[in-house]
Amino acid sequence: MALEPVSREFVDAYLASGALPVEEWTPGIARLGEIVMAGVSGPGPEVGSVENRKIAGPAGDFRIRVLKPYGPSDAIVVYFHGGGWVIGDIDLQYDNVGRQLANLSHATVVLVNYHKAPEHPFPTALRDSYAALEWVADHAAELAPLGVPLVVAGDSAGGNIAAVMTQWARDRLGPKIDLQVLVYPVTDCDFTRASFLAKENQLLLTSDAMKWFWRQYLPDEAAREHPDASPLRAQSHEGLPLALVYVAEYDPLHDEGVAYAEALETAGVPVTLEKATGEMHTFIQMANVLPGCDRGLAVVADFIKQSIPHVAQEGVHHA
């Protein structure tokens, strides 16, 4: 299928603007672009309640935002935003995404504003995120009815973080995660896969831009092979939670997302691999800009809602 028409128009307009490619930006300039896009997306829908909290991390305090739907919550979703570990913020586009997800999935959504690279390189974002996950588990009774499923979710670099959180929680006997939702996740540091090199995938996220994000996050190329950076390279994927891996057709990261779903399946983890045909990387964060955002959030919410009975049968408990 050809690239979705609105996405094609958006990319063409971006290229015609003469903007420098991401790999020629500074992190500060990249973050300014987020403000522009948040203005285009606009505010998200009303939710039942919004609470901002600060929690302690190894690099200092960081913020989380708790978004509750109207009525009882059927799950708790800890959401790690995308942005190459460098950009992304819970006050901008992801506030909109979180609000929509809370309403669509009837879940309490906790947005995590982990510290960003290069000021706070690997593994700071992971340590912050695990601290947030532990905080959520400790305060679960305040967030939703007792015993609802605990979900980790994220897109792109946030999908990378969510995947690593499932491995840390398993290996550290930490909070019991019941579901994982990985949207076009970064799972490996291999830049030679076909989708990474394909000309048709060099759109908003190019292979050169992805290399730039990796340099900001983890400059040591050899260290990128550690499973905490490249979760596909984990020694074992056994015992990880039920998963949705949701990839975009036009995305340098397409193949590593598929590879991660295959690794989960091989390890005996129930996994659904969903492919967003005609969509490009970033579609799920582009509220009121790309139609794929609405469709994508509906897919994620439906997976969460449909998985709850399965999780309930297995028995849910949080450490």
C-alpha positions as CSV (number, residue, x, y, z in Angstrom):
1,M,0.0,0.0,0.0
2,A,1.2,3.5,-0.8
3,L,2.0,5.9,2.0
4,E,-1.2,7.3,3.5
5,P,-2.2,10.5,1.6
6,V,-2.2,12.9,4.5
7,S,1.2,11.7,5.6
8,R,2.5,12.1,2.1
9,E,1.3,15.7,2.0
10,F,2.8,16.3,5.4
11,V,6.2,14.9,4.5
12,D,6.2,16.8,1.2
13,A,5.4,20.1,2.9
14,Y,8.1,19.4,5.5
15,L,10.7,18.8,2.8
16,A,9.7,21.8,0.8
17,S,10.1,24.0,3.9
18,G,13.9,23.7,3.6
19,A,14.3,22.6,7.3
20,L,17.6,21.1,8.1
21,P,17.6,17.3,8.7
22,V,17.4,16.2,12.3
23,E,21.0,15.0,12.3
24,E,22.1,18.6,11.8
25,W,20.1,19.9,14.7
26,T,21.1,20.5,18.3
27,P,18.9,18.8,20.9
28,G,17.6,22.3,21.9
29,I,16.5,23.0,18.4
30,A,14.9,19.6,18.1
31,R,12.9,20.3,21.3
32,L,11.6,23.6,19.9
33,G,10.0,21.7,17.0
34,E,7.9,19.8,19.5
35,I,6.3,23.0,20.7
36,V,5.2,23.8,17.2
37,M,3.8,20.3,16.6
38,A,1.9,20.5,20.0
39,G,0.3,23.7,18.8
40,V,-0.9,21.9,15.7
41,S,-2.2,18.9,17.6
42,G,-4.0,21.1,20.1
43,P,-5.1,20.0,23.6
44,G,-6.5,16.6,24.2
45,P,-10.0,15.6,25.4
46,E,-11.2,16.1,28.9
47,V,-10.6,13.2,31.2
48,G,-12.0,12.2,34.6
49,S,-9.1,13.7,36.5
50,V,-5.5,14.9,36.1
51,E,-2.8,14.8,38.7
52,N,0.8,15.9,38.4
53,R,3.4,14.4,40.7
54,K,7.1,14.5,41.2
55,I,9.0,11.3,42.1
56,A,12.7,10.7,42.9
57,G,15.0,9.2,40.3
58,P,18.8,8.6,40.3
59,A,19.4,11.9,38.4
60,G,17.0,13.9,40.6
61,D,13.2,14.4,40.7
62,F,11.2,14.0,37.5
63,R,7.5,14.4,36.7
64,I,4.7,12.0,36.1
65,R,1.1,12.8,35.1
66,V,-1.8,10.6,36.2
67,L,-4.8,10.7,33.8
68,K,-7.9,8.9,35.0
69,P,-10.9,8.2,32.8
70,Y,-14.5,9.0,33.7
71,G,-15.7,6.1,35.8
72,P,-13.7,3.1,37.2
73,S,-10.4,2.3,35.6
74,D,-10.1,-1.2,34.1
75,A,-6.3,-1.1,33.9
76,I,-3.3,1.0,34.7
77,V,-1.1,1.9,31.7
78,V,2.4,3.3,32.4
79,Y,3.3,5.1,29.2
80,F,6.8,6.0,28.1
81,H,6.8,8.6,25.3
82,G,8.9,8.5,22.1
83,G,11.4,11.0,20.8
84,G,14.7,9.2,20.5
85,W,15.4,9.5,24.2
86,V,16.1,13.2,23.4
87,I,12.8,14.9,22.7
88,G,9.2,14.3,23.8
89,D,7.4,15.7,26.8
90,I,4.3,14.9,28.8
91,D,3.2,18.5,28.5
92,L,3.1,18.6,24.7
93,Q,1.7,16.1,22.1
94,Y,1.9,13.2,24.6
95,D,-0.6,14.8,27.0
96,N,-3.1,14.6,24.1
97,V,-2.1,11.0,23.4
98,G,-2.4,10.0,27.0
99,R,-5.8,11.6,27.4
100,Q,-7.2,9.8,24.4
101,L,-5.7,6.5,25.5
102,A,-7.3,6.9,29.0
103,N,-10.7,7.5,27.6
104,L,-10.5,4.9,24.8
105,S,-9.1,2.1,27.0
106,H,-11.0,3.1,30.2
107,A,-7.6,3.0,32.0
108,T,-5.6,5.2,34.3
109,V,-2.7,6.4,32.2
110,V,0.5,7.4,33.9
111,L,2.8,9.5,31.6
112,V,6.5,9.4,32.6
113,N,8.7,12.4,31.9
114,Y,12.0,10.7,32.2
115,H,15.2,12.6,32.0
116,K,16.5,13.1,28.4
117,A,19.8,12.6,26.6
118,P,22.4,13.9,25.9
119,E,22.3,15.8,29.2
120,H,21.2,12.5,30.9
121,P,22.5,9.6,28.7
122,F,21.9,5.9,29.0
123,P,20.8,4.4,31.3
124,T,19.2,7.4,33.1
125,A,15.9,7.2,31.2
126,L,15.6,3.5,32.1
127,R,16.4,4.1,35.8
128,D,13.8,6.9,35.9
129,S,11.3,4.7,34.2
130,Y,11.8,1.8,36.5
131,A,11.4,4.2,39.5
132,A,8.1,5.3,38.0
133,L,7.0,1.7,37.5
134,E,7.7,0.9,41.1
135,W,5.9,4.0,42.2
136,V,2.8,3.0,40.2
137,A,2.9,-0.5,41.7
138,D,3.2,0.9,45.2
139,H,0.3,3.3,44.7
140,A,-1.9,1.0,42.5
141,A,-4.8,1.2,45.0
142,E,-4.9,5.0,44.6
143,L,-4.9,4.8,40.8
144,A,-7.5,2.1,40.0
145,P,-9.6,-0.6,41.6
146,L,-7.5,-3.3,43.3
147,G,-6.3,-6.0,41.0
148,V,-6.6,-4.4,37.6
149,P,-3.9,-5.3,35.0
150,L,-0.7,-3.3,35.0
151,V,0.4,-2.4,31.4
152,V,3.6,-0.9,30.1
153,A,3.4,0.9,26.8
154,G,5.4,3.2,24.7
155,D,6.3,4.3,21.1
156,S,9.7,4.4,19.4
157,A,12.3,5.1,22.1
158,G,9.4,4.7,24.6
159,G,8.7,1.3,23.2
160,N,12.4,0.5,23.8
161,I,12.0,1.6,27.4
162,A,8.8,-0.4,27.9
163,A,10.4,-3.6,26.5
164,V,13.4,-3.1,28.8
165,M,11.0,-2.6,31.8
166,T,9.5,-6.0,31.2
167,Q,12.9,-7.6,31.3
168,W,14.0,-5.7,34.4
169,A,10.8,-6.5,36.2
170,R,11.2,-10.2,35.4
171,D,14.9,-10.3,36.3
172,R,14.6,-8.2,39.5
173,L,11.4,-9.8,40.7
174,G,9.9,-6.3,40.5
175,P,6.3,-5.2,39.7
176,K,4.3,-7.8,37.9
177,I,3.6,-6.5,34.4
178,D,0.5,-8.1,32.8
179,L,0.6,-6.6,29.3
180,Q,3.2,-4.8,27.1
181,V,2.3,-2.5,24.2
182,L,5.2,-1.7,21.9
183,V,4.5,0.8,19.1
184,Y,7.2,0.8,16.4
185,P,9.8,0.2,19.1
186,V,13.6,0.6,19.0
187,T,14.7,-3.0,19.8
188,D,18.2,-3.2,18.3
189,C,21.3,-1.1,17.3
190,D,21.7,-2.9,14.0
191,F,21.7,-0.3,11.2
192,T,21.9,-2.9,8.3
193,R,18.3,-4.2,8.3
194,A,16.4,-3.8,5.0
195,S,13.8,-1.5,6.4
196,F,16.5,0.7,8.0
197,L,18.1,1.2,4.6
198,A,15.0,1.3,2.3
199,K,14.7,4.6,0.4
200,E,10.9,4.7,0.8
201,N,11.2,4.7,4.6
202,Q,13.3,7.9,4.8
203,L,10.4,10.1,5.8
204,L,10.1,12.0,9.1
205,L,12.4,9.6,10.8
206,T,15.4,8.8,8.5
207,S,18.1,6.3,9.1
208,D,20.6,9.2,9.6
209,A,18.3,10.8,12.2
210,M,18.0,7.5,14.1
211,K,21.8,7.2,14.2
212,W,21.9,10.8,15.6
213,F,19.4,9.8,18.3
214,W,21.6,6.8,19.2
215,R,24.7,9.1,19.4
216,Q,22.9,11.4,21.9
217,Y,21.6,8.5,24.0
218,L,24.6,6.1,24.0
219,P,27.7,7.3,22.1
220,D,29.6,4.1,22.8
221,E,28.7,1.9,19.9
222,A,29.8,-1.4,21.6
223,A,27.7,-0.6,24.6
224,R,24.6,-0.4,22.5
225,E,24.7,-4.2,22.1
226,H,23.8,-4.5,25.8
227,P,20.2,-5.8,26.2
228,D,19.3,-2.8,28.3
229,A,19.9,-0.7,25.1
230,S,18.9,-3.3,22.6
231,P,16.3,-5.6,24.2
232,L,16.2,-7.9,21.2
233,R,19.6,-9.1,22.3
234,A,18.5,-10.3,25.7
235,Q,19.7,-13.8,26.6
236,S,16.1,-14.9,27.1
237,H,12.7,-13.5,26.3
238,E,10.9,-16.2,28.3
239,G,8.5,-15.2,31.0
240,L,7.7,-11.8,29.6
241,P,4.1,-10.5,29.5
242,L,1.5,-10.8,26.8
243,A,2.4,-8.4,24.1
244,L,1.2,-6.2,21.3
245,V,4.0,-5.2,18.8
246,Y,2.6,-2.5,16.5
247,V,4.8,-1.6,13.5
248,A,4.5,1.0,10.7
249,E,4.8,-0.1,7.1
250,Y,7.1,2.9,6.2
251,D,9.6,3.0,9.0
252,P,13.3,2.3,9.4
253,L,12.5,0.5,12.6
254,H,9.9,-1.9,11.0
255,D,12.1,-4.9,10.7
256,E,13.5,-4.7,14.3
257,G,10.0,-4.5,15.6
258,V,9.0,-7.6,13.7
259,A,12.2,-9.3,14.9
260,Y,11.2,-8.6,18.5
261,A,7.7,-10.0,18.0
262,E,9.3,-13.1,16.5
263,A,11.7,-13.4,19.5
264,L,8.8,-13.2,21.9
265,E,6.8,-15.8,20.0
266,T,9.8,-18.1,19.9
267,A,10.2,-17.8,23.7
268,G,6.6,-18.8,24.2
269,V,5.2,-15.3,24.9
270,P,1.7,-14.7,23.5
271,V,2.2,-11.9,21.1
272,T,0.1,-10.0,18.5
273,L,2.0,-8.4,15.7
274,E,-0.1,-5.6,14.2
275,K,1.1,-3.8,11.0
276,A,-0.2,-0.3,10.3
277,T,-0.3,-0.4,6.5
278,G,0.3,2.9,4.7
279,E,1.6,4.5,7.9
280,M,5.0,6.0,8.8
281,H,7.0,6.3,12.0
282,T,5.5,8.9,14.4
283,F,1.9,8.4,13.3
284,I,0.6,7.6,16.8
285,Q,1.7,10.8,18.4
286,M,0.4,13.1,15.6
287,A,-3.1,13.8,17.1
288,N,-5.2,16.0,14.8
289,V,-2.5,15.9,12.2
290,L,-2.4,12.4,10.8
291,P,-5.5,10.1,10.7
292,G,-3.3,7.2,11.7
293,C,-3.2,8.5,15.2
294,D,-6.9,7.9,15.8
295,R,-6.7,4.5,14.2
296,G,-3.5,3.6,16.1
297,L,-4.8,4.6,19.5
298,A,-8.0,2.6,18.8
299,V,-5.9,-0.5,18.0
300,V,-3.9,-0.1,21.2
301,A,-7.0,0.5,23.4
302,D,-8.8,-2.4,21.9
303,F,-5.9,-4.7,22.6
304,I,-5.8,-3.6,26.2
305,K,-9.5,-4.1,26.7
306,Q,-9.6,-7.4,24.9
307,S,-6.6,-8.7,26.9
308,I,-8.1,-8.0,30.3
309,P,-10.2,-11.1,30.5
310,H,-7.3,-13.3,29.5
311,V,-5.1,-11.7,32.2
312,A,-7.8,-12.0,34.8
313,Q,-8.0,-15.7,34.2
314,E,-4.3,-16.1,34.9
315,G,-4.7,-14.0,38.1
316,V,-3.3,-10.6,38.6
317,H,-1.1,-9.4,41.4
318,H,1.3,-6.6,41.8
319,A,4.6,-6.7,43.8
